[in-house]
Amino acid sequence: MNNNTVTVGLLVTIAFAAVSADAIAQNRAPTAAAPARAGTPTAAPAVAATPARPTPSSPADGRAAVQGSEVVARVGDSDVTADEVRAALSALDSRQQAAVARDPALLSQTVRAILANRLVVKEALAKKWDQQPANAAQLARARENLIAEIYLQSITAPPESYPSEADIKSVYEANASAFLVPRRFQLAQIVVAVAKDAEKPAEDAARKKLDDVLKKAKQPGADFAALARSVSDDPATAERDGELGWVSESDLRPEIRGQVIGLAKAAISDPVRLDDGWHILRLLDTEAAHTRPFAEVREALVQRMRAERTDANRRAYIAELFKQTPPVVNEIALSKLLAKSDESAGR
């Protein structure tokens, strides 16, 4: 996932969290544009936000602590307080919170997203859009789902003390193979292009160029990077001094792997024939296979273990509810319902 995707998802998540909380507080559903499940947005706000006007009490340099009730943004007659922003941020997952921490400008964008959603809600309510029968039914379902989801989150999340340090280390040790980083090679190349099915004149010309390039590359003190820039037929790597970057052993083509393994650092391989031509490889460095250290993966393990525990708690809680109040499902009626749906789809 790229940074733009993370940013868009983060903006919509925060905006939805703020608007949904406000909607429930007022005993009404969020707008239909909001998803039924908290924290899983599907679309960005439909209306661009009006730039927020900072309150006079806001410090110009932003270094003073902001009080919970202090208005940090406004659009029309709708205010957003510091407490509301904090509540919205707390609904984010750790990755999204880290994105805000890394990029302070993102916080301003998220507040604008909240304001944009508020404008949308205000316009929808002014038009009594929420009172139209079809929309009212959809909103009721969305509100029901949202309340159930938020309630489940509140009662199934494990305590802050979970997992213990001993638990985390135990899982790390039991899954050491999952943290294995394979051997990697840092490579550079010079390509002499020639099609696999090239005519003899083209093949002979390529072979002549290859011999000339290989002779220059293997001369004592030869500058492989400069040679790659000047003669390589692969523009993408030529402009980077021929560098391919770090490549895992498992990702190397068998023809190249056979040449690279056992090659000394800074040594040059024999030419390798591939479909696009001849490749001369230089081994810049090697990184041995290793297991990622505990400190590097600890946070990811904690998040995974907490998510798994939450999921287990949720399944157990719902199973207990069904045990106390057994559900009754009319399977025959359901099968007829599906049959009618299939008939409608075939028309």
Sequence and secondary structure as in RCSB ss.txt:
>XXXX:A:sequence
MNNNTVTVGLLVTIAFAAVSADAIAQNRAPTAAAPARAGTPTAAPAVAATPARPTPSSPADGRAAVQGSEVVARV
GDSDVTADEVRAALSALDSRQQAAVARDPALLSQTVRAILANRLVVKEALAKKWDQQPANAAQLARARENLIAEI
YLQSITAPPESYPSEADIKSVYEANASAFLVPRRFQLAQIVVAVAKDAEKPAEDAARKKLDDVLKKAKQPGADFA
ALARSVSDDPATAERDGELGWVSESDLRPEIRGQVIGLAKAAISDPVRLDDGWHILRLLDTEAAHTRPFAEVREA
LVQRMRAERTDANRRAYIAELFKQTPPVVNEIALSKLLAKSDESAGR
>XXXX:A:secstr
  HHHHHHHHHHHHHHHHHHHHHHHTTS   TTS SSTT   S  SS        TTS TTS S   TT EEEEE
TTEEEEHHHHHHHHHTS HHHHHHHHH HHHHHHHHHHHHHHHHHHHHHHHTTGGGSHHHHHHHHHHHHHHHHHH
HHHHHHS  TT S HHHHHHHHHHTGGGGEE  EEEEEEEEEE  TT  HHHHHHHHHHHHHHHHHHTSTT  HH
HHHHHH S HHHHTTTTEEEEEEGGGS HHHHHHHTT  TT B   EEETTEEEEEEEEEEE  EE  HHHHHHH
HHHHHHHHHHHHHHHHHHHHHHHHS     HHHHHHHHHHHHHHHH 
